[in-house]
C-alpha cells in the first residue's frame, strides 16, 4: 500500500511512498542498531583480518538483497526493480567512496588497527548528510516541477568531472598539507604529530591539541558532502520514493567498513571504473531530464526501470571486464623479456 505525501498546492509532484511512520521508525531503529553493533565491534582497536572482513561483507550484502525480496513481494515487481536498481547504483558509487577513503587513510598514515574506526565514523557522517539531502530533495520534488531538471543537470556535470578524473592516468595522491580543511584546523588548534589510539585530542605541554585521528575524520566527513551531492540525485533518477532513496543509500553505506578491507587491494585493478560511473551518472542525468520533459510534453519518452537496471549492470560488468583485461595485458608486458637488438 502506498502512502502519499502531497506537494505544495499547484506545483511539483505528489510523492508516493511505500513507507508509513511505523516502517520509517522500524527502519531507522534497525540502522541505528547496526551502527551500534559496528561501534561495539570496533571499540577495541584491532587489525582486520580477511576472514572477518569477508564475513561481514557477506552479511551486509545478503541483508539488502533479502530486504529487496520483501519489497518485491509486498509492493510489486516495479517497486522491487526500482529498489534493486537504486541499490546497485548506490553500491557502485560507494566503491568510488572507498577509493577516496583509501587515499585519505594512506595520506594520513592511519595505523591498520584504527582504520575501521575512522571508516565507521566517516560512514555514519555520510549517512547523516545523505538523510539531510534526501529530505531536501523530496521537498524540492514535491514543491517544484523543475527539481528533476536540476538533479539531471547536477549529474551531467558530475559525469563530466568523473570522466575527466578517470582520464587522468597519473598516480593520484593526496597532499594533506594542501587540503583546505587541514590548513584551517591547524590555524585554529595545535596539532599533535602522533596518533594516541582513537583519541581526537590530547594535552601536550599543558595545552589541548588535536590528533591526526581528528584530522583524517574531518577530511573524510568533508568528502562525504561531495559524495552526497552526487549520489542522492542519482538514486532519485531511479525512484522518487524518499523511503527507497534512503534505504538504498543506507544499505550501500552500511557494509563499506568491512568491504574496504576486502577490496582495498583490488581497487587499483578497477582502472576503468571511473569511466563506468561517468556513463551511469550521465545516463541517469538524461533519464531525469526526460522525466521532467515528459511532465511538460507527454510525447517525450521516459526510460523504464527494467532497461535502466540492465544498462547499469551492463556498464558495470563491461568496465570490470575491461579493467581486468587491461591489468593482465600490462602484467604480460612487464614480464615479457626484451628482445636483443639485432646486429647488422
One Martini backbone bead per residue (centre of mass of N, CA, C, O) as a GRO file, in nm:
protein
  344
    1UNK     BB    1   0.095   0.035   0.023
    2UNK     BB    2   0.049   0.371  -0.042
    3UNK     BB    3   0.195   0.676   0.061
    4UNK     BB    4   0.091   1.014   0.046
    5UNK     BB    5   0.283   1.314  -0.032
    6UNK     BB    6   0.202   1.621  -0.063
    7UNK     BB    7   0.251   1.889  -0.227
    8UNK     BB    8   0.242   2.184  -0.328
    9UNK     BB    9   0.013   2.381  -0.433
   10UNK     BB   10   0.036   2.383  -0.786
   11UNK     BB   11   0.310   2.209  -0.740
   12UNK     BB   12   0.469   1.961  -0.851
   13UNK     BB   13   0.493   1.630  -0.691
   14UNK     BB   14   0.354   1.372  -0.577
   15UNK     BB   15   0.442   1.146  -0.315
   16UNK     BB   16   0.517   0.812  -0.334
   17UNK     BB   17   0.503   0.570  -0.061
   18UNK     BB   18   0.568   0.267   0.125
   19UNK     BB   19   0.586   0.445   0.389
   20UNK     BB   20   0.520   0.453   0.713
   21UNK     BB   21   0.596   0.550   1.027
   22UNK     BB   22   0.663   0.262   1.120
   23UNK     BB   23   0.872   0.187   0.902
   24UNK     BB   24   1.061   0.417   0.960
   25UNK     BB   25   1.122   0.343   1.256
   26UNK     BB   26   1.230   0.058   1.208
   27UNK     BB   27   1.457   0.132   1.012
   28UNK     BB   28   1.614   0.333   1.188
   29UNK     BB   29   1.653   0.139   1.426
   30UNK     BB   30   1.817  -0.076   1.265
   31UNK     BB   31   2.049   0.111   1.178
   32UNK     BB   32   2.139   0.195   1.459
   33UNK     BB   33   2.198  -0.093   1.558
   34UNK     BB   34   2.422  -0.152   1.350
   35UNK     BB   35   2.608   0.077   1.442
   36UNK     BB   36   2.642  -0.016   1.732
   37UNK     BB   37   2.769  -0.285   1.657
   38UNK     BB   38   3.014  -0.164   1.509
   39UNK     BB   39   3.124  -0.005   1.754
   40UNK     BB   40   3.169  -0.257   1.930
   41UNK     BB   41   3.369  -0.394   1.739
   42UNK     BB   42   3.567  -0.118   1.736
   43UNK     BB   43   3.641  -0.058   2.036
   44UNK     BB   44   3.871  -0.265   1.985
   45UNK     BB   45   4.151  -0.229   1.845
   46UNK     BB   46   4.211  -0.387   1.516
   47UNK     BB   47   4.319  -0.593   1.284
   48UNK     BB   48   4.182  -0.681   0.986
   49UNK     BB   49   4.083  -0.972   0.868
   50UNK     BB   50   3.966  -1.137   0.598
   51UNK     BB   51   3.752  -1.316   0.732
   52UNK     BB   52   3.597  -1.087   0.871
   53UNK     BB   53   3.539  -0.910   0.620
   54UNK     BB   54   3.382  -1.123   0.456
   55UNK     BB   55   3.157  -1.184   0.657
   56UNK     BB   56   3.039  -0.892   0.672
   57UNK     BB   57   2.995  -0.854   0.367
   58UNK     BB   58   2.787  -1.077   0.331
   59UNK     BB   59   2.580  -0.961   0.528
   60UNK     BB   60   2.561  -0.664   0.378
   61UNK     BB   61   2.441  -0.807   0.117
   62UNK     BB   62   2.210  -0.995   0.214
   63UNK     BB   63   2.025  -0.786   0.346
   64UNK     BB   64   1.930  -0.614   0.094
   65UNK     BB   65   1.837  -0.856  -0.076
   66UNK     BB   66   1.617  -0.948   0.122
   67UNK     BB   67   1.461  -0.683   0.135
   68UNK     BB   68   1.388  -0.685  -0.170
   69UNK     BB   69   1.196  -0.924  -0.154
   70UNK     BB   70   0.989  -0.782   0.023
   71UNK     BB   71   0.928  -0.550  -0.168
   72UNK     BB   72   0.832  -0.723  -0.403
   73UNK     BB   73   0.601  -0.885  -0.255
   74UNK     BB   74   0.452  -0.627  -0.122
   75UNK     BB   75   0.486  -0.395  -0.392
   76UNK     BB   76   0.611  -0.517  -0.639
   77UNK     BB   77   0.807  -0.525  -0.921
   78UNK     BB   78   0.862  -0.224  -0.976
   79UNK     BB   79   0.962  -0.155  -0.691
   80UNK     BB   80   1.181  -0.370  -0.683
   81UNK     BB   81   1.345  -0.258  -0.922
   82UNK     BB   82   1.403   0.017  -0.799
   83UNK     BB   83   1.559  -0.086  -0.559
   84UNK     BB   84   1.785  -0.250  -0.704
   85UNK     BB   85   1.885  -0.022  -0.883
   86UNK     BB   86   1.954   0.179  -0.658
   87UNK     BB   87   2.154  -0.007  -0.508
   88UNK     BB   88   2.358  -0.048  -0.738
   89UNK     BB   89   2.427   0.245  -0.778
   90UNK     BB   90   2.520   0.303  -0.484
   91UNK     BB   91   2.737   0.081  -0.466
   92UNK     BB   92   2.914   0.186  -0.698
   93UNK     BB   93   2.963   0.467  -0.570
   94UNK     BB   94   3.092   0.356  -0.300
   95UNK     BB   95   3.358   0.266  -0.430
   96UNK     BB   96   3.455   0.555  -0.470
   97UNK     BB   97   3.471   0.614  -0.173
   98UNK     BB   98   3.691   0.402  -0.109
   99UNK     BB   99   3.917   0.532  -0.274
  100UNK     BB  100   3.930   0.792  -0.105
  101UNK     BB  101   3.975   0.656   0.167
  102UNK     BB  102   4.243   0.528   0.087
  103UNK     BB  103   4.397   0.791   0.034
  104UNK     BB  104   4.358   0.912   0.319
  105UNK     BB  105   4.476   0.682   0.495
  106UNK     BB  106   4.751   0.699   0.358
  107UNK     BB  107   4.821   1.003   0.397
  108UNK     BB  108   4.772   0.971   0.729
  109UNK     BB  109   4.884   0.704   0.837
  110UNK     BB  110   4.683   0.489   0.935
  111UNK     BB  111   4.658   0.257   1.143
  112UNK     BB  112   4.517  -0.049   1.102
  113UNK     BB  113   4.362  -0.058   1.392
  114UNK     BB  114   4.203   0.236   1.312
  115UNK     BB  115   4.048   0.228   1.036
  116UNK     BB  116   3.756   0.131   1.111
  117UNK     BB  117   3.683   0.378   1.283
  118UNK     BB  118   3.708   0.591   1.065
  119UNK     BB  119   3.507   0.466   0.867
  120UNK     BB  120   3.256   0.467   1.052
  121UNK     BB  121   3.241   0.772   1.091
  122UNK     BB  122   3.223   0.841   0.790
  123UNK     BB  123   2.960   0.678   0.737
  124UNK     BB  124   2.780   0.821   0.940
  125UNK     BB  125   2.811   1.100   0.809
  126UNK     BB  126   2.701   1.019   0.531
  127UNK     BB  127   2.416   0.939   0.624
  128UNK     BB  128   2.330   1.209   0.742
  129UNK     BB  129   2.372   1.378   0.486
  130UNK     BB  130   2.179   1.211   0.306
  131UNK     BB  131   1.925   1.257   0.470
  132UNK     BB  132   1.918   1.559   0.419
  133UNK     BB  133   1.917   1.549   0.106
  134UNK     BB  134   1.661   1.378   0.080
  135UNK     BB  135   1.468   1.578   0.213
  136UNK     BB  136   1.526   1.810   0.016
  137UNK     BB  137   1.452   1.656  -0.242
  138UNK     BB  138   1.157   1.596  -0.169
  139UNK     BB  139   1.074   1.894  -0.144
  140UNK     BB  140   1.143   1.976  -0.432
  141UNK     BB  141   0.958   1.775  -0.581
  142UNK     BB  142   0.690   1.873  -0.433
  143UNK     BB  143   0.732   2.198  -0.520
  144UNK     BB  144   0.904   2.144  -0.797
  145UNK     BB  145   0.910   2.063  -1.136
  146UNK     BB  146   1.241   2.130  -1.181
  147UNK     BB  147   1.404   1.925  -1.005
  148UNK     BB  148   1.485   1.711  -1.218
  149UNK     BB  149   1.653   1.905  -1.388
  150UNK     BB  150   1.858   1.970  -1.170
  151UNK     BB  151   1.957   1.682  -1.116
  152UNK     BB  152   2.048   1.627  -1.406
  153UNK     BB  153   2.262   1.851  -1.419
  154UNK     BB  154   2.438   1.750  -1.188
  155UNK     BB  155   2.507   1.472  -1.318
  156UNK     BB  156   2.636   1.576  -1.581
  157UNK     BB  157   2.863   1.732  -1.448
  158UNK     BB  158   2.976   1.494  -1.286
  159UNK     BB  159   3.040   1.310  -1.527
  160UNK     BB  160   3.260   1.488  -1.645
  161UNK     BB  161   3.447   1.485  -1.400
  162UNK     BB  162   3.482   1.175  -1.377
  163UNK     BB  163   3.603   1.141  -1.661
  164UNK     BB  164   3.850   1.322  -1.622
  165UNK     BB  165   3.967   1.165  -1.383
  166UNK     BB  166   3.994   0.894  -1.542
  167UNK     BB  167   4.192   1.022  -1.767
  168UNK     BB  168   4.391   1.046  -1.538
  169UNK     BB  169   4.696   0.858  -1.530
  170UNK     BB  170   4.794   0.960  -1.283
  171UNK     BB  171   4.894   0.931  -0.973
  172UNK     BB  172   4.695   0.940  -0.700
  173UNK     BB  173   4.737   1.200  -0.456
  174UNK     BB  174   4.750   1.328  -0.119
  175UNK     BB  175   4.797   1.655   0.011
  176UNK     BB  176   4.742   1.740   0.332
  177UNK     BB  177   4.877   2.030   0.340
  178UNK     BB  178   4.659   2.137   0.100
  179UNK     BB  179   4.419   2.112   0.268
  180UNK     BB  180   4.186   2.326   0.378
  181UNK     BB  181   4.087   2.185   0.641
  182UNK     BB  182   4.372   2.150   0.759
  183UNK     BB  183   4.462   2.442   0.762
  184UNK     BB  184   4.234   2.542   0.946
  185UNK     BB  185   4.288   2.359   1.194
  186UNK     BB  186   4.587   2.456   1.236
  187UNK     BB  187   4.503   2.751   1.308
  188UNK     BB  188   4.317   2.679   1.562
  189UNK     BB  189   4.497   2.418   1.633
  190UNK     BB  190   4.692   2.213   1.769
  191UNK     BB  191   4.911   1.950   1.634
  192UNK     BB  192   4.962   1.628   1.668
  193UNK     BB  193   5.186   1.385   1.526
  194UNK     BB  194   5.054   1.158   1.696
  195UNK     BB  195   4.900   0.879   1.777
  196UNK     BB  196   4.618   0.818   2.034
  197UNK     BB  197   4.462   0.617   1.923
  198UNK     BB  198   4.114   0.733   1.924
  199UNK     BB  199   4.194   1.006   1.988
  200UNK     BB  200   4.125   1.358   1.920
  201UNK     BB  201   4.262   1.454   2.196
  202UNK     BB  202   4.539   1.619   2.370
  203UNK     BB  203   4.785   1.682   2.611
  204UNK     BB  204   5.041   1.939   2.546
  205UNK     BB  205   5.200   2.122   2.757
  206UNK     BB  206   4.898   2.205   2.872
  207UNK     BB  207   4.774   2.162   2.584
  208UNK     BB  208   4.527   2.137   2.352
  209UNK     BB  209   4.535   1.874   2.106
  210UNK     BB  210   4.511   1.746   1.800
  211UNK     BB  211   4.483   1.467   1.611
  212UNK     BB  212   4.511   1.283   1.326
  213UNK     BB  213   4.233   1.157   1.368
  214UNK     BB  214   4.074   1.423   1.340
  215UNK     BB  215   4.168   1.500   1.057
  216UNK     BB  216   4.068   1.250   0.896
  217UNK     BB  217   3.770   1.274   0.974
  218UNK     BB  218   3.720   1.556   0.855
  219UNK     BB  219   3.806   1.484   0.568
  220UNK     BB  220   3.587   1.267   0.521
  221UNK     BB  221   3.338   1.446   0.582
  222UNK     BB  222   3.391   1.640   0.348
  223UNK     BB  223   3.361   1.426   0.119
  224UNK     BB  224   3.067   1.348   0.188
  225UNK     BB  225   2.932   1.594   0.062
  226UNK     BB  226   3.002   1.533  -0.232
  227UNK     BB  227   2.869   1.249  -0.246
  228UNK     BB  228   2.581   1.344  -0.177
  229UNK     BB  229   2.537   1.523  -0.429
  230UNK     BB  230   2.559   1.275  -0.625
  231UNK     BB  231   2.381   1.026  -0.510
  232UNK     BB  232   2.093   1.135  -0.464
  233UNK     BB  233   2.014   1.210  -0.757
  234UNK     BB  234   2.065   0.927  -0.873
  235UNK     BB  235   1.827   0.778  -0.716
  236UNK     BB  236   1.604   0.979  -0.812
  237UNK     BB  237   1.630   0.857  -1.109
  238UNK     BB  238   1.475   0.586  -1.013
  239UNK     BB  239   1.327   0.717  -0.750
  240UNK     BB  240   1.073   0.918  -0.562
  241UNK     BB  241   1.109   0.752  -0.305
  242UNK     BB  242   1.241   0.835  -0.004
  243UNK     BB  243   1.268   0.555   0.120
  244UNK     BB  244   1.430   0.415  -0.106
  245UNK     BB  245   1.658   0.618  -0.103
  246UNK     BB  246   1.746   0.563   0.190
  247UNK     BB  247   1.793   0.250   0.192
  248UNK     BB  248   2.000   0.240  -0.037
  249UNK     BB  249   2.207   0.416   0.104
  250UNK     BB  250   2.234   0.260   0.370
  251UNK     BB  251   2.318  -0.018   0.250
  252UNK     BB  252   2.567   0.087   0.093
  253UNK     BB  253   2.717   0.195   0.361
  254UNK     BB  254   2.724  -0.026   0.586
  255UNK     BB  255   2.951  -0.221   0.426
  256UNK     BB  256   3.221  -0.050   0.394
  257UNK     BB  257   3.406  -0.134   0.620
  258UNK     BB  258   3.446  -0.430   0.524
  259UNK     BB  259   3.493  -0.387   0.216
  260UNK     BB  260   3.759  -0.237   0.230
  261UNK     BB  261   3.935  -0.499   0.320
  262UNK     BB  262   3.867  -0.659   0.056
  263UNK     BB  263   3.919  -0.420  -0.192
  264UNK     BB  264   4.175  -0.245  -0.157
  265UNK     BB  265   4.367  -0.422  -0.344
  266UNK     BB  266   4.153  -0.405  -0.603
  267UNK     BB  267   4.110  -0.107  -0.693
  268UNK     BB  268   4.350  -0.085  -0.899
  269UNK     BB  269   4.208  -0.288  -1.108
  270UNK     BB  270   3.971  -0.058  -1.152
  271UNK     BB  271   4.051   0.155  -1.393
  272UNK     BB  272   3.741   0.185  -1.540
  273UNK     BB  273   3.528   0.281  -1.331
  274UNK     BB  274   3.503   0.585  -1.387
  275UNK     BB  275   3.375   0.554  -1.665
  276UNK     BB  276   3.123   0.402  -1.570
  277UNK     BB  277   3.016   0.619  -1.376
  278UNK     BB  278   2.988   0.839  -1.589
  279UNK     BB  279   2.777   0.691  -1.762
  280UNK     BB  280   2.564   0.650  -1.541
  281UNK     BB  281   2.523   0.948  -1.464
  282UNK     BB  282   2.442   1.042  -1.748
  283UNK     BB  283   2.199   0.857  -1.781
  284UNK     BB  284   2.039   0.962  -1.534
  285UNK     BB  285   2.035   1.255  -1.621
  286UNK     BB  286   1.868   1.205  -1.879
  287UNK     BB  287   1.632   1.067  -1.735
  288UNK     BB  288   1.548   1.320  -1.573
  289UNK     BB  289   1.499   1.511  -1.810
  290UNK     BB  290   1.279   1.335  -1.942
  291UNK     BB  291   1.086   1.339  -1.701
  292UNK     BB  292   1.041   1.643  -1.706
  293UNK     BB  293   0.946   1.664  -2.005
  294UNK     BB  294   0.700   1.471  -1.979
  295UNK     BB  295   0.534   1.667  -1.789
  296UNK     BB  296   0.504   1.876  -2.038
  297UNK     BB  297   0.564   1.654  -2.277
  298UNK     BB  298   0.414   1.352  -2.329
  299UNK     BB  299   0.581   1.262  -2.595
  300UNK     BB  300   0.808   1.222  -2.415
  301UNK     BB  301   1.015   0.987  -2.331
  302UNK     BB  302   1.079   0.722  -2.107
  303UNK     BB  303   1.275   0.536  -1.874
  304UNK     BB  304   1.257   0.244  -1.767
  305UNK     BB  305   1.363   0.037  -1.516
  306UNK     BB  306   1.472  -0.221  -1.653
  307UNK     BB  307   1.666  -0.087  -1.860
  308UNK     BB  308   1.829   0.051  -1.640
  309UNK     BB  309   1.936  -0.201  -1.501
  310UNK     BB  310   2.073  -0.327  -1.748
  311UNK     BB  311   2.264  -0.092  -1.805
  312UNK     BB  312   2.417  -0.077  -1.536
  313UNK     BB  313   2.518  -0.370  -1.530
  314UNK     BB  314   2.659  -0.362  -1.805
  315UNK     BB  315   2.867  -0.144  -1.736
  316UNK     BB  316   3.000  -0.284  -1.491
  317UNK     BB  317   3.088  -0.542  -1.642
  318UNK     BB  318   3.258  -0.404  -1.860
  319UNK     BB  319   3.468  -0.247  -1.678
  320UNK     BB  320   3.567  -0.496  -1.532
  321UNK     BB  321   3.672  -0.652  -1.779
  322UNK     BB  322   3.861  -0.428  -1.894
  323UNK     BB  323   4.035  -0.398  -1.641
  324UNK     BB  324   4.142  -0.690  -1.624
  325UNK     BB  325   4.264  -0.696  -1.907
  326UNK     BB  326   4.461  -0.456  -1.871
  327UNK     BB  327   4.621  -0.581  -1.636
  328UNK     BB  328   4.718  -0.836  -1.782
  329UNK     BB  329   4.859  -0.693  -2.014
  330UNK     BB  330   5.062  -0.535  -1.838
  331UNK     BB  331   5.187  -0.787  -1.704
  332UNK     BB  332   5.297  -0.913  -1.966
  333UNK     BB  333   5.485  -0.674  -2.042
  334UNK     BB  334   5.666  -0.692  -1.782
  335UNK     BB  335   5.747  -1.014  -1.830
  336UNK     BB  336   5.859  -0.959  -2.100
  337UNK     BB  337   6.123  -1.012  -2.277
  338UNK     BB  338   6.376  -0.861  -2.420
  339UNK     BB  339   6.490  -0.801  -2.727
  340UNK     BB  340   6.758  -0.821  -2.893
  341UNK     BB  341   6.956  -0.645  -3.073
  342UNK     BB  342   7.030  -0.624  -3.391
  343UNK     BB  343   7.291  -0.716  -3.620
  344UNK     BB  344   7.450  -0.593  -3.911
   0.00000   0.00000   0.00000
